[in-house]
Amino acid sequence: MQNVLRDKIVIITGASSGIGLETARVFRERGAKVIEASRHSTPPCDVTRDDDVRQLVDRTLAQHGRIDILINNAGIGMRAPVADCRPDDIRYLMEVNFFGALRCIQAVLPVMKQRGAGQIVNVGSILSLIAAPRNAVYSASKFALRALTDALRLEVARDGIDVILIMPGYTATPFFENMTRYGGPPRTTSWKGQHPAKVAEAIANACIHRRRDVVLTAPAKLGAVFKRLSPRFVDWMLTRTNHNT
C-alpha cells in the first residue's frame, strides 16, 4: 500500500505553508509528483481567479498528461460576530474557501472523468460539523464545502473518482495569525494544536485507503459525536469557551 501514491500527479492548493506545505512534503516522500499551487508559487495560482486555475490545469496536463489527485487546501479564516461582519470580507472568504475549491474541481473533473479515475480531497474543518460563535462565516464556508463534497461524491460514483473530506481540529499553522479578526488575539487557547504533518499524513492515508470522511484530533471527534447525540450540550459548552472572546 505504501507504493500507491508513487508517480501520482497531485495538485495541492494553498501549498506555500501549514497543512499544504506538509502535504506536499509527505506526498513527495511517497513518490508522488506534486504541483504546488499558491499565490506565492512559481508560477503563482490564485484560486479566486478563473484564468489562474485554468492555466494551472493546462500546465499540469501539458507536462504530465493527467491529474490523479486534486487536494483543495487553500483557505482563509475569519473571526467576527455575525452582526459586525462586513460584506466584502464575507464575499472574499467564500470566494477562497468555497468557490476556490469549486473552481478547481470543475477544472479537473473533465480530465478525471475521461480517464475514469481520480481523487478529489477537500480540506474542511471540524467547523464543517460544528458552528462556533464568532466563526459563523468561516463555519458557513466549511459547511458549504461539506455539502459540495457529499453531493459530488454521489454524482461521480460511477466515474471511478473518489471524493474525500478531511476535517482537521485545531492545528498549529500560521492560519490564525493570518485570519481576518475583528478584535481579540489570534489564538483563543494556549494549546498550540496538532502539527500539520499529522493532517498531511491523514490526507495521504485517506487517498491510499480511499476514505470518505476523516475527522482529526480527539476533541474534534468527541465534539462530532456529542453534536449528533446531544446538540444542546455542545451549544452549552461553546457558549462558555474562549470562542466568544
CYANA upper distance limits for C-alpha pairs under 8 A (distance plus 0.5 A):
  1 MET  CA    208 ILE  CA      7.35
  2 GLN  CA     30 ARG  CA      7.61
  2 GLN  CA    208 ILE  CA      8.37
  3 ASN  CA     30 ARG  CA      7.47
  3 ASN  CA     31 GLY  CA      8.06
  4 VAL  CA    208 ILE  CA      6.64
  5 LEU  CA     27 PHE  CA      7.69
  5 LEU  CA     30 ARG  CA      6.56
  5 LEU  CA     31 GLY  CA      6.69
  5 LEU  CA     32 ALA  CA      6.00
  5 LEU  CA    208 ILE  CA      7.56
  6 ARG  CA     30 ARG  CA      6.49
  6 ARG  CA     31 GLY  CA      4.58
  6 ARG  CA     32 ALA  CA      5.31
  6 ARG  CA     33 LYS  CA      8.41
  7 ASP  CA     31 GLY  CA      6.21
  7 ASP  CA     32 ALA  CA      5.10
  7 ASP  CA     33 LYS  CA      6.27
  8 LYS  CA     31 GLY  CA      8.09
  8 LYS  CA     32 ALA  CA      5.25
  8 LYS  CA     33 LYS  CA      6.38
  8 LYS  CA     67 ILE  CA      8.35
  8 LYS  CA     68 ASP  CA      6.32
  8 LYS  CA     69 ILE  CA      7.80
  9 ILE  CA     32 ALA  CA      6.77
  9 ILE  CA     33 LYS  CA      5.52
  9 ILE  CA     34 VAL  CA      6.66
  9 ILE  CA     35 ILE  CA      8.06
  9 ILE  CA     64 HIS  CA      7.80
  9 ILE  CA     66 ARG  CA      7.43
  9 ILE  CA     67 ILE  CA      5.74
  9 ILE  CA     68 ASP  CA      5.60
  9 ILE  CA     69 ILE  CA      6.86
 10 VAL  CA     32 ALA  CA      7.37
 10 VAL  CA     33 LYS  CA      6.60
 10 VAL  CA     34 VAL  CA      5.35
 10 VAL  CA     35 ILE  CA      6.49
 10 VAL  CA     67 ILE  CA      6.94
 10 VAL  CA     68 ASP  CA      6.49
 10 VAL  CA     69 ILE  CA      5.18
 10 VAL  CA     70 LEU  CA      6.37
 10 VAL  CA     71 ILE  CA      7.94
 11 ILE  CA     34 VAL  CA      6.51
 11 ILE  CA     35 ILE  CA      5.27
 11 ILE  CA     36 GLU  CA      6.66
 11 ILE  CA     37 ALA  CA      7.42
 11 ILE  CA     67 ILE  CA      8.00
 11 ILE  CA     69 ILE  CA      6.82
 11 ILE  CA     70 LEU  CA      5.42
 11 ILE  CA     71 ILE  CA      6.59
 12 ILE  CA     20 GLY  CA      7.16
 12 ILE  CA     23 THR  CA      8.41
 12 ILE  CA     24 ALA  CA      7.51
 12 ILE  CA     34 VAL  CA      7.73
 12 ILE  CA     35 ILE  CA      6.82
 12 ILE  CA     36 GLU  CA      5.80
 12 ILE  CA     37 ALA  CA      6.31
 12 ILE  CA     70 LEU  CA      6.71
 12 ILE  CA     71 ILE  CA      5.27
 12 ILE  CA     72 ASN  CA      6.83
 12 ILE  CA     73 ASN  CA      7.18
 13 THR  CA     20 GLY  CA      7.37
 13 THR  CA     36 GLU  CA      6.89
 13 THR  CA     37 ALA  CA      5.07
 13 THR  CA     38 SER  CA      6.28
 13 THR  CA     47 VAL  CA      8.30
 13 THR  CA     71 ILE  CA      6.92
 13 THR  CA     72 ASN  CA      5.99
 13 THR  CA     73 ASN  CA      5.73
 13 THR  CA     74 ALA  CA      5.60
 14 GLY  CA     20 GLY  CA      5.97
 14 GLY  CA     21 LEU  CA      8.27
 14 GLY  CA     36 GLU  CA      8.21
 14 GLY  CA     37 ALA  CA      6.60
 14 GLY  CA     38 SER  CA      5.42
 14 GLY  CA     39 ARG  CA      8.34
 14 GLY  CA     72 ASN  CA      8.23
 14 GLY  CA     73 ASN  CA      5.92
 14 GLY  CA     74 ALA  CA      4.41
 14 GLY  CA     75 GLY  CA      7.52
 15 ALA  CA     19 ILE  CA      7.95
 15 ALA  CA     20 GLY  CA      4.43
 15 ALA  CA     21 LEU  CA      5.16
 15 ALA  CA     23 THR  CA      8.24
 15 ALA  CA     24 ALA  CA      7.32
 15 ALA  CA     36 GLU  CA      5.92
 15 ALA  CA     37 ALA  CA      6.35
 15 ALA  CA     38 SER  CA      6.28
 15 ALA  CA     73 ASN  CA      8.02
 15 ALA  CA     74 ALA  CA      7.99
 16 SER  CA     20 GLY  CA      6.96
 16 SER  CA     21 LEU  CA      5.88
 16 SER  CA     36 GLU  CA      8.05
 16 SER  CA     37 ALA  CA      8.27
 16 SER  CA     38 SER  CA      6.58
 16 SER  CA     40 HIS  CA      7.14
 16 SER  CA     41 SER  CA      7.55
 17 SER  CA     21 LEU  CA      5.17
 17 SER  CA     22 GLU  CA      8.03
 17 SER  CA    173 THR  CA      8.24
 17 SER  CA    174 PRO  CA      8.17
 18 GLY  CA     22 GLU  CA      6.89
 18 GLY  CA    172 ALA  CA      8.30
 18 GLY  CA    173 THR  CA      5.42
 18 GLY  CA    174 PRO  CA      7.10
 18 GLY  CA    175 PHE  CA      8.08
 18 GLY  CA    196 PRO  CA      6.53
 19 ILE  CA     23 THR  CA      6.45
 19 ILE  CA     73 ASN  CA      8.08
 19 ILE  CA    173 THR  CA      7.80
 19 ILE  CA    196 PRO  CA      5.40
 19 ILE  CA    197 ALA  CA      7.42
 19 ILE  CA    199 VAL  CA      7.12
 19 ILE  CA    200 ALA  CA      6.73
 20 GLY  CA     24 ALA  CA      6.69
 20 GLY  CA     73 ASN  CA      6.68
 20 GLY  CA     74 ALA  CA      8.18
 20 GLY  CA    200 ALA  CA      8.12
 21 LEU  CA     25 ARG  CA      6.96
 22 GLU  CA     26 VAL  CA      6.70
 22 GLU  CA    196 PRO  CA      6.89
 22 GLU  CA    197 ALA  CA      5.91
 22 GLU  CA    200 ALA  CA      6.25
 23 THR  CA     27 PHE  CA      6.63
 23 THR  CA    197 ALA  CA      7.60
 23 THR  CA    199 VAL  CA      8.22
 23 THR  CA    200 ALA  CA      4.83
 23 THR  CA    201 GLU  CA      7.72
 23 THR  CA    203 ILE  CA      7.92
 23 THR  CA    204 ALA  CA      8.18
 24 ALA  CA     28 ARG  CA      6.64
 24 ALA  CA     34 VAL  CA      6.83
 24 ALA  CA     36 GLU  CA      7.64
 25 ARG  CA     29 GLU  CA      6.67
 26 VAL  CA     30 ARG  CA      6.91
 26 VAL  CA    197 ALA  CA      8.39
 26 VAL  CA    200 ALA  CA      7.00
 26 VAL  CA    201 GLU  CA      7.19
 26 VAL  CA    204 ALA  CA      7.85
 27 PHE  CA     31 GLY  CA      6.99
 27 PHE  CA     32 ALA  CA      5.85
 27 PHE  CA     33 LYS  CA      8.20
 27 PHE  CA     34 VAL  CA      7.61
 27 PHE  CA    204 ALA  CA      7.25
 28 ARG  CA     32 ALA  CA      5.45
 28 ARG  CA     33 LYS  CA      6.84
 28 ARG  CA     34 VAL  CA      7.00
 35 ILE  CA     60 THR  CA      8.07
 36 GLU  CA     41 SER  CA      7.39
 37 ALA  CA     41 SER  CA      6.68
 37 ALA  CA     44 PRO  CA      7.26
 37 ALA  CA     45 CYS  CA      6.04
 37 ALA  CA     46 ASP  CA      8.46
 37 ALA  CA     56 LEU  CA      8.22
 38 SER  CA     44 PRO  CA      6.23
 38 SER  CA     45 CYS  CA      5.51
 38 SER  CA     46 ASP  CA      6.72
 38 SER  CA     47 VAL  CA      8.41
 38 SER  CA     74 ALA  CA      8.24
 39 ARG  CA     44 PRO  CA      5.13
 39 ARG  CA     45 CYS  CA      5.47
 39 ARG  CA     46 ASP  CA      5.71
 40 HIS  CA     44 PRO  CA      6.05
 40 HIS  CA     45 CYS  CA      8.22
 41 SER  CA     45 CYS  CA      7.61
 44 PRO  CA     52 ASP  CA      8.24
 45 CYS  CA     52 ASP  CA      5.65
 45 CYS  CA     53 VAL  CA      7.03
 45 CYS  CA     56 LEU  CA      7.48
 46 ASP  CA     52 ASP  CA      6.45
 46 ASP  CA     53 VAL  CA      7.68
 47 VAL  CA     52 ASP  CA      7.35
 47 VAL  CA     53 VAL  CA      6.55
 47 VAL  CA     74 ALA  CA      8.18
 47 VAL  CA     96 VAL  CA      7.03
 47 VAL  CA    100 GLY  CA      5.25
 47 VAL  CA    101 ALA  CA      7.94
 47 VAL  CA    103 ARG  CA      7.73
 47 VAL  CA    104 CYS  CA      7.78
 48 THR  CA     95 GLU  CA      6.47
 48 THR  CA     96 VAL  CA      6.29
 48 THR  CA     99 PHE  CA      7.68
 48 THR  CA    100 GLY  CA      5.80
 48 THR  CA    103 ARG  CA      8.41
 49 ARG  CA     53 VAL  CA      7.03
 50 ASP  CA     54 ARG  CA      6.64
 50 ASP  CA    103 ARG  CA      7.63
 51 ASP  CA     55 GLN  CA      6.50
 52 ASP  CA     56 LEU  CA      6.63
 53 VAL  CA     57 VAL  CA      6.86
 53 VAL  CA    103 ARG  CA      7.77
 53 VAL  CA    104 CYS  CA      6.82
 53 VAL  CA    107 ALA  CA      7.76
 54 ARG  CA     58 ASP  CA      6.64
 54 ARG  CA    107 ALA  CA      7.02
 55 GLN  CA     59 ARG  CA      6.44
 56 LEU  CA     60 THR  CA      6.72
 57 VAL  CA     61 LEU  CA      6.67
 57 VAL  CA    107 ALA  CA      7.40
 57 VAL  CA    108 VAL  CA      7.48
 58 ASP  CA     62 ALA  CA      6.54
 59 ARG  CA     63 GLN  CA      6.66
 60 THR  CA     64 HIS  CA      6.29
 60 THR  CA     65 GLY  CA      7.59
 60 THR  CA     66 ARG  CA      7.75
 60 THR  CA     67 ILE  CA      7.77
 61 LEU  CA     65 GLY  CA      4.79
 61 LEU  CA     66 ARG  CA      5.77
 61 LEU  CA     67 ILE  CA      7.48
 66 ARG  CA    111 VAL  CA      7.61
 66 ARG  CA    112 MET  CA      8.49
 67 ILE  CA    108 VAL  CA      7.80
 67 ILE  CA    111 VAL  CA      7.66
 67 ILE  CA    112 MET  CA      7.49
 67 ILE  CA    118 GLY  CA      7.81
 68 ASP  CA    112 MET  CA      7.80
 68 ASP  CA    117 ALA  CA      7.71
 68 ASP  CA    118 GLY  CA      5.31
 68 ASP  CA    119 GLN  CA      6.82
 69 ILE  CA    118 GLY  CA      6.26
 69 ILE  CA    119 GLN  CA      5.20
 69 ILE  CA    120 ILE  CA      6.31
 69 ILE  CA    121 VAL  CA      8.03
 70 LEU  CA    105 ILE  CA      8.23
 70 LEU  CA    108 VAL  CA      8.24
 70 LEU  CA    119 GLN  CA      6.87
 70 LEU  CA    120 ILE  CA      5.38
 70 LEU  CA    121 VAL  CA      6.60
 71 ILE  CA    120 ILE  CA      6.55
 71 ILE  CA    121 VAL  CA      5.13
 71 ILE  CA    122 ASN  CA      6.53
 71 ILE  CA    123 VAL  CA      7.90
 72 ASN  CA    101 ALA  CA      6.14
 72 ASN  CA    104 CYS  CA      8.08
 72 ASN  CA    120 ILE  CA      8.14
 72 ASN  CA    121 VAL  CA      6.53
 72 ASN  CA    122 ASN  CA      5.34
 72 ASN  CA    123 VAL  CA      6.49
 73 ASN  CA    122 ASN  CA      7.05
 73 ASN  CA    123 VAL  CA      5.69
 74 ALA  CA     96 VAL  CA      7.56
 74 ALA  CA     97 ASN  CA      7.29
 74 ALA  CA    100 GLY  CA      8.22
 74 ALA  CA    101 ALA  CA      8.27
 75 GLY  CA     93 LEU  CA      8.39
 75 GLY  CA     96 VAL  CA      6.40
 75 GLY  CA     97 ASN  CA      5.38
 76 ILE  CA     93 LEU  CA      6.89
 76 ILE  CA     96 VAL  CA      7.49
 76 ILE  CA     97 ASN  CA      7.16
 76 ILE  CA    175 PHE  CA      7.44
 76 ILE  CA    178 ASN  CA      8.17
 76 ILE  CA    179 MET  CA      6.56
 77 GLY  CA     93 LEU  CA      7.71
 77 GLY  CA    138 TYR  CA      6.45
 77 GLY  CA    175 PHE  CA      7.41
 77 GLY  CA    176 PHE  CA      7.63
 77 GLY  CA    178 ASN  CA      8.08
 77 GLY  CA    179 MET  CA      4.98
 77 GLY  CA    180 THR  CA      6.70
 78 MET  CA     93 LEU  CA      8.09
 78 MET  CA    135 ASN  CA      7.02
 78 MET  CA    137 VAL  CA      7.42
 78 MET  CA    138 TYR  CA      6.35
 78 MET  CA    179 MET  CA      5.84
 78 MET  CA    180 THR  CA      5.07
 78 MET  CA    181 ARG  CA      6.28
 79 ARG  CA    134 ARG  CA      5.67
 79 ARG  CA    135 ASN  CA      5.57
 79 ARG  CA    136 ALA  CA      8.39
 79 ARG  CA    137 VAL  CA      8.48
 79 ARG  CA    138 TYR  CA      8.11
 79 ARG  CA    179 MET  CA      7.92
 79 ARG  CA    180 THR  CA      6.83
 79 ARG  CA    181 ARG  CA      5.40
 79 ARG  CA    182 TYR  CA      6.94
 80 ALA  CA     84 ASP  CA      7.15
 80 ALA  CA     85 CYS  CA      6.67
 80 ALA  CA    134 ARG  CA      5.09
 80 ALA  CA    135 ASN  CA      6.88
 80 ALA  CA    136 ALA  CA      8.27
 80 ALA  CA    181 ARG  CA      6.64
 80 ALA  CA    182 TYR  CA      5.74
 80 ALA  CA    183 GLY  CA      8.31
 81 PRO  CA     85 CYS  CA      6.94
 81 PRO  CA    133 PRO  CA      7.68
 81 PRO  CA    134 ARG  CA      5.06
 81 PRO  CA    135 ASN  CA      7.93
 81 PRO  CA    136 ALA  CA      8.00
 82 VAL  CA    134 ARG  CA      7.36
 82 VAL  CA    136 ALA  CA      7.05
 82 VAL  CA    137 VAL  CA      8.14
 85 CYS  CA     89 ASP  CA      7.63
 85 CYS  CA     90 ILE  CA      7.42
 86 ARG  CA     90 ILE  CA      6.87
 87 PRO  CA     91 ARG  CA      6.60
 88 ASP  CA     92 TYR  CA      6.68
 89 ASP  CA     93 LEU  CA      6.72
 90 ILE  CA     94 MET  CA      6.77
 90 ILE  CA    137 VAL  CA      7.08
 91 ARG  CA     95 GLU  CA      6.51
 92 TYR  CA     96 VAL  CA      6.82
 93 LEU  CA     97 ASN  CA      6.44
 93 LEU  CA     98 PHE  CA      8.48
 93 LEU  CA    137 VAL  CA      8.38
 93 LEU  CA    138 TYR  CA      7.86
 93 LEU  CA    141 SER  CA      8.16
 94 MET  CA     98 PHE  CA      5.70
 94 MET  CA     99 PHE  CA      6.86
 94 MET  CA    141 SER  CA      6.30
 95 GLU  CA     99 PHE  CA      5.27
 95 GLU  CA    100 GLY  CA      6.32
 96 VAL  CA    100 GLY  CA      5.23
 96 VAL  CA    101 ALA  CA      7.92
 97 ASN  CA    101 ALA  CA      7.00
 97 ASN  CA    141 SER  CA      6.56
 97 ASN  CA    142 LYS  CA      7.81
 97 ASN  CA    145 LEU  CA      8.31
 98 PHE  CA    102 LEU  CA      6.74
 98 PHE  CA    141 SER  CA      6.28
 98 PHE  CA    142 LYS  CA      7.89
 98 PHE  CA    144 ALA  CA      7.38
 98 PHE  CA    145 LEU  CA      6.38
 99 PHE  CA    103 ARG  CA      6.32
100 GLY  CA    104 CYS  CA      6.87
101 ALA  CA    105 ILE  CA      6.64
101 ALA  CA    122 ASN  CA      8.00
101 ALA  CA    145 LEU  CA      8.47
102 LEU  CA    106 GLN  CA      6.62
103 ARG  CA    107 ALA  CA      6.79
104 CYS  CA    108 VAL  CA      6.93
105 ILE  CA    109 LEU  CA      6.45
105 ILE  CA    120 ILE  CA      8.00
106 GLN  CA    110 PRO  CA      8.02
108 VAL  CA    112 MET  CA      6.81
109 LEU  CA    113 LYS  CA      6.39
110 PRO  CA    114 GLN  CA      6.56
111 VAL  CA    115 ARG  CA      6.97
112 MET  CA    116 GLY  CA      6.39
112 MET  CA    117 ALA  CA      5.96
112 MET  CA    118 GLY  CA      5.88
112 MET  CA    161 ILE  CA      7.64
113 LYS  CA    117 ALA  CA      7.12
113 LYS  CA    118 GLY  CA      8.45
113 LYS  CA    159 ASP  CA      6.27
113 LYS  CA    160 GLY  CA      8.11
113 LYS  CA    161 ILE  CA      8.05
116 GLY  CA    159 ASP  CA      5.72
116 GLY  CA    160 GLY  CA      5.56
116 GLY  CA    161 ILE  CA      7.51
117 ALA  CA    159 ASP  CA      7.27
117 ALA  CA    160 GLY  CA      5.11
117 ALA  CA    161 ILE  CA      5.64
118 GLY  CA    160 GLY  CA      7.18
118 GLY  CA    161 ILE  CA      5.17
118 GLY  CA    162 ASP  CA      6.88
119 GLN  CA    161 ILE  CA      5.88
119 GLN  CA    162 ASP  CA      5.10
119 GLN  CA    163 VAL  CA      6.41
119 GLN  CA    164 ILE  CA      8.08
119 GLN  CA    207 CYS  CA      7.73
120 ILE  CA    161 ILE  CA      7.93
120 ILE  CA    162 ASP  CA      6.70
120 ILE  CA    163 VAL  CA      5.38
120 ILE  CA    164 ILE  CA      6.70
121 VAL  CA    163 VAL  CA      6.47
121 VAL  CA    164 ILE  CA      5.21
121 VAL  CA    165 LEU  CA      6.40
121 VAL  CA    166 ILE  CA      7.74
121 VAL  CA    203 ILE  CA      8.26
122 ASN  CA    145 LEU  CA      8.05
122 ASN  CA    149 THR  CA      7.74
122 ASN  CA    163 VAL  CA      8.29
122 ASN  CA    164 ILE  CA      6.71
122 ASN  CA    165 LEU  CA      5.50
122 ASN  CA    166 ILE  CA      6.79
123 VAL  CA    165 LEU  CA      6.50
123 VAL  CA    166 ILE  CA      5.37
123 VAL  CA    167 MET  CA      6.78
123 VAL  CA    168 PRO  CA      8.29
124 GLY  CA    128 SER  CA      6.59
124 GLY  CA    142 LYS  CA      6.07
124 GLY  CA    145 LEU  CA      7.38
124 GLY  CA    146 ARG  CA      7.59
124 GLY  CA    165 LEU  CA      7.00
124 GLY  CA    166 ILE  CA      6.17
124 GLY  CA    167 MET  CA      5.31
124 GLY  CA    168 PRO  CA      7.49
125 SER  CA    129 LEU  CA      8.19
125 SER  CA    142 LYS  CA      7.09
125 SER  CA    166 ILE  CA      7.59
125 SER  CA    167 MET  CA      4.52
125 SER  CA    168 PRO  CA      5.44
125 SER  CA    169 GLY  CA      6.79
126 ILE  CA    130 ILE  CA      6.83
126 ILE  CA    167 MET  CA      5.64
126 ILE  CA    168 PRO  CA      6.33
126 ILE  CA    169 GLY  CA      5.90
126 ILE  CA    215 VAL  CA      7.44
126 ILE  CA    216 LEU  CA      8.44
126 ILE  CA    220 ALA  CA      6.54
126 ILE  CA    224 ALA  CA      8.19
127 LEU  CA    131 ALA  CA      5.90
127 LEU  CA    132 ALA  CA      7.59
127 LEU  CA    138 TYR  CA      8.37
127 LEU  CA    139 SER  CA      5.67
127 LEU  CA    142 LYS  CA      7.06
127 LEU  CA    143 PHE  CA      7.86
127 LEU  CA    167 MET  CA      8.47
128 SER  CA    139 SER  CA      6.52
128 SER  CA    140 ALA  CA      8.19
128 SER  CA    142 LYS  CA      5.13
128 SER  CA    143 PHE  CA      4.98
128 SER  CA    144 ALA  CA      8.42
128 SER  CA    145 LEU  CA      8.17
128 SER  CA    146 ARG  CA      6.84
128 SER  CA    167 MET  CA      7.64
129 LEU  CA    143 PHE  CA      7.26
129 LEU  CA    224 ALA  CA      7.21
130 ILE  CA    139 SER  CA      8.10
130 ILE  CA    223 GLY  CA      8.31
130 ILE  CA    224 ALA  CA      7.69
130 ILE  CA    227 LYS  CA      7.57
131 ALA  CA    135 ASN  CA      7.44
131 ALA  CA    136 ALA  CA      6.85
131 ALA  CA    139 SER  CA      5.95
131 ALA  CA    140 ALA  CA      8.25
132 ALA  CA    136 ALA  CA      6.97
132 ALA  CA    139 SER  CA      7.77
132 ALA  CA    238 LEU  CA      7.11
132 ALA  CA    243 HIS  CA      7.34
133 PRO  CA    238 LEU  CA      7.81
133 PRO  CA    239 THR  CA      7.90
133 PRO  CA    243 HIS  CA      6.42
133 PRO  CA    244 ASN  CA      6.41
134 ARG  CA    243 HIS  CA      7.07
134 ARG  CA    244 ASN  CA      6.86
135 ASN  CA    139 SER  CA      6.33
135 ASN  CA    243 HIS  CA      8.47
136 ALA  CA    140 ALA  CA      6.45
137 VAL  CA    141 SER  CA      6.83
138 TYR  CA    142 LYS  CA      6.95
139 SER  CA    143 PHE  CA      6.48
140 ALA  CA    144 ALA  CA      6.56
141 SER  CA    145 LEU  CA      6.72
142 LYS  CA    146 ARG  CA      6.67
143 PHE  CA    147 ALA  CA      6.83
144 ALA  CA    148 LEU  CA      6.66
145 LEU  CA    149 THR  CA      6.57
146 ARG  CA    150 ASP  CA      6.69
146 ARG  CA    165 LEU  CA      7.60
147 ALA  CA    151 ALA  CA      6.68
148 LEU  CA    152 LEU  CA      6.43
149 THR  CA    153 ARG  CA      6.58
149 THR  CA    163 VAL  CA      7.06
149 THR  CA    164 ILE  CA      7.72
149 THR  CA    165 LEU  CA      7.27
150 ASP  CA    154 LEU  CA      7.27
150 ASP  CA    163 VAL  CA      8.47
151 ALA  CA    155 GLU  CA      6.89
152 LEU  CA    156 VAL  CA      6.71
152 LEU  CA    163 VAL  CA      7.69
153 ARG  CA    157 ALA  CA      6.39
153 ARG  CA    161 ILE  CA      8.44
153 ARG  CA    162 ASP  CA      7.42
153 ARG  CA    163 VAL  CA      5.77
156 VAL  CA    160 GLY  CA      7.59
156 VAL  CA    161 ILE  CA      6.50
156 VAL  CA    162 ASP  CA      8.37
157 ALA  CA    161 ILE  CA      7.05
157 ALA  CA    162 ASP  CA      8.03
162 ASP  CA    210 ARG  CA      7.28
163 VAL  CA    212 ARG  CA      7.33
164 ILE  CA    206 ALA  CA      7.91
164 ILE  CA    207 CYS  CA      8.37
164 ILE  CA    210 ARG  CA      8.18
164 ILE  CA    211 ARG  CA      6.85
164 ILE  CA    212 ARG  CA      5.40
164 ILE  CA    213 ASP  CA      6.40
165 LEU  CA    212 ARG  CA      6.90
165 LEU  CA    213 ASP  CA      5.33
165 LEU  CA    214 VAL  CA      6.85
166 ILE  CA    202 ALA  CA      8.45
166 ILE  CA    203 ILE  CA      7.41
166 ILE  CA    213 ASP  CA      6.47
166 ILE  CA    214 VAL  CA      5.37
166 ILE  CA    215 VAL  CA      6.79
166 ILE  CA    216 LEU  CA      8.35
167 MET  CA    213 ASP  CA      8.05
167 MET  CA    214 VAL  CA      6.37
167 MET  CA    215 VAL  CA      5.20
167 MET  CA    216 LEU  CA      6.66
168 PRO  CA    199 VAL  CA      7.19
168 PRO  CA    215 VAL  CA      6.42
168 PRO  CA    216 LEU  CA      5.21
168 PRO  CA    217 THR  CA      7.48
168 PRO  CA    220 ALA  CA      8.28
169 GLY  CA    193 GLY  CA      8.37
169 GLY  CA    194 GLN  CA      8.30
169 GLY  CA    215 VAL  CA      7.96
169 GLY  CA    216 LEU  CA      6.08
169 GLY  CA    217 THR  CA      6.06
169 GLY  CA    219 PRO  CA      8.12
169 GLY  CA    220 ALA  CA      5.99
170 TYR  CA    192 LYS  CA      8.30
170 TYR  CA    193 GLY  CA      5.44
170 TYR  CA    194 GLN  CA      6.91
170 TYR  CA    217 THR  CA      8.15
171 THR  CA    192 LYS  CA      7.54
171 THR  CA    193 GLY  CA      4.95
171 THR  CA    194 GLN  CA      5.16
171 THR  CA    195 HIS  CA      6.49
171 THR  CA    196 PRO  CA      6.63
172 ALA  CA    192 LYS  CA      5.90
172 ALA  CA    193 GLY  CA      5.46
172 ALA  CA    194 GLN  CA      6.28
172 ALA  CA    195 HIS  CA      5.97
172 ALA  CA    196 PRO  CA      6.88
173 THR  CA    195 HIS  CA      8.27
173 THR  CA    196 PRO  CA      7.32
174 PRO  CA    178 ASN  CA      6.69
175 PHE  CA    179 MET  CA      6.58
176 PHE  CA    186 PRO  CA      5.73
176 PHE  CA    187 ARG  CA      6.82
177 GLU  CA    186 PRO  CA      5.71
177 GLU  CA    187 ARG  CA      8.26
179 MET  CA    186 PRO  CA      8.24
181 ARG  CA    186 PRO  CA      8.08
184 GLY  CA    245 THR  CA      6.86
188 THR  CA    242 ASN  CA      6.04
188 THR  CA    243 HIS  CA      7.04
188 THR  CA    245 THR  CA      7.89
189 THR  CA    242 ASN  CA      7.68
194 GLN  CA    198 LYS  CA      7.39
194 GLN  CA    217 THR  CA      7.92
195 HIS  CA    199 VAL  CA      7.92
196 PRO  CA    200 ALA  CA      6.79
197 ALA  CA    201 GLU  CA      6.62
198 LYS  CA    202 ALA  CA      6.75
199 VAL  CA    203 ILE  CA      6.73
199 VAL  CA    216 LEU  CA      7.93
200 ALA  CA    204 ALA  CA      6.84
201 GLU  CA    205 ASN  CA      6.60
202 ALA  CA    206 ALA  CA      6.45
202 ALA  CA    214 VAL  CA      8.29
203 ILE  CA    207 CYS  CA      6.85
204 ALA  CA    208 ILE  CA      6.78
205 ASN  CA    209 HIS  CA      6.47
205 ASN  CA    210 ARG  CA      8.47
206 ALA  CA    210 ARG  CA      5.89
206 ALA  CA    211 ARG  CA      5.28
206 ALA  CA    212 ARG  CA      8.18
206 ALA  CA    214 VAL  CA      8.11
207 CYS  CA    211 ARG  CA      7.21
215 VAL  CA    220 ALA  CA      7.37
215 VAL  CA    221 LYS  CA      6.56
216 LEU  CA    220 ALA  CA      6.89
216 LEU  CA    221 LYS  CA      7.14
217 THR  CA    221 LYS  CA      6.82
218 ALA  CA    222 LEU  CA      6.58
219 PRO  CA    223 GLY  CA      6.46
220 ALA  CA    224 ALA  CA      6.62
221 LYS  CA    225 VAL  CA      6.91
222 LEU  CA    226 PHE  CA      6.77
223 GLY  CA    227 LYS  CA      6.43
223 GLY  CA    234 VAL  CA      7.73
224 ALA  CA    228 ARG  CA      6.97
225 VAL  CA    229 LEU  CA      6.74
226 PHE  CA    230 SER  CA      5.61
226 PHE  CA    231 PRO  CA      6.92
226 PHE  CA    233 PHE  CA      7.89
226 PHE  CA    234 VAL  CA      7.00
227 LYS  CA    231 PRO  CA      4.98
227 LYS  CA    232 ARG  CA      8.46
227 LYS  CA    233 PHE  CA      8.33
227 LYS  CA    234 VAL  CA      6.40
230 SER  CA    234 VAL  CA      7.24
231 PRO  CA    235 ASP  CA      6.74
232 ARG  CA    236 TRP  CA      6.65
233 PHE  CA    237 MET  CA      6.73
234 VAL  CA    238 LEU  CA      6.62
235 ASP  CA    239 THR  CA      6.69
236 TRP  CA    240 ARG  CA      7.21
237 MET  CA    241 THR  CA      7.06
238 LEU  CA    243 HIS  CA      7.55
239 THR  CA    243 HIS  CA      8.21
239 THR  CA    244 ASN  CA      7.38
240 ARG  CA    244 ASN  CA      8.11
